[in-house]
Amino acid sequence: PGVARFVEMMRETLFAAHDRIIAARVRQTEQANRKRQPAPFKENDLVYLSTKNLRLPKHTARKLVPKYIGPFRIAK
């Protein structure tokens, strides 16, 4: 009886924690989206592209690559 009760308490605690995590995620998403604005770019604008997430050719040192490349024209 003691082990079964302990397992049931742990299961209830786990479900309660899961529910609270989901609720917190929903609140955080709403808060983040509250002040979010659409990108200020329009078609035919010239923009620079960050190289932060670009794949570079092998044997290329990231610290020697420019931080931004471009300008590129926005097509759509």
N, C-alpha and C positions, 0 to 999 in steps of 0.2 A: 504494500500500500504506500509506503514512504517513497519508493522509487517512482511509482506511477504518478503520484501527486507532484513530485519534483519535475518529472518530464512534462506533465501538463502545465505546470507553472512556467517552465522554460519556453514551451511552445507559445503560451499566451504572451509572454514577454517579447518573444521574437516577433509575433504578429503585431503587437502594439508598436514596437520599434519600427517595423516595416511601414505601418500606416503613418507614423509620424514623419518618416523620411519622405514618403510620397507627398504628404501635406506640405512639408517644408520645400520640396522641389517645386510644387505648384506655386506657392507663395513667392519663391525666388524668381520663377519665370515671369510671373505677373509683374513683380517689381522691376525686373530688368527690361521688360517690354514697355513699361509705362513711359519712359523717356526716350525710347528708341525712335530714331527718325530715319526716313528713307535716305539712300545715298544721294548726295547733292550733284551727281554727275548727269550730264545730258548727252544725247547722241552728238557726235562730232567733237566732243571735248578732247583735249590732249591731256593724258595722264601719265604718270610714271608708275612702274611696276616694281614692287619690292622683291628683292631676290632672296628674302628670308626663307621662303618655303619652296623655292625652285630647286630642282635637281640639277646639280652641276656635273660637267664632264669629270671623269675619273682623273685623279692627280691634279685637281684644281683646289688650291687653298682658299677656303671661304673668306678668310680675313683679307685676301687680296682682291676679291671681287667687289665691284661697286655695290653699295646698298640698294640702289635703285637703277633700273634700266628704262630707257624710253627716250622721248615721249612716244606714246602710242595713241592713236585716235580710236575713240569708242565707236564701234560699228552699230551695235544694237544693245 
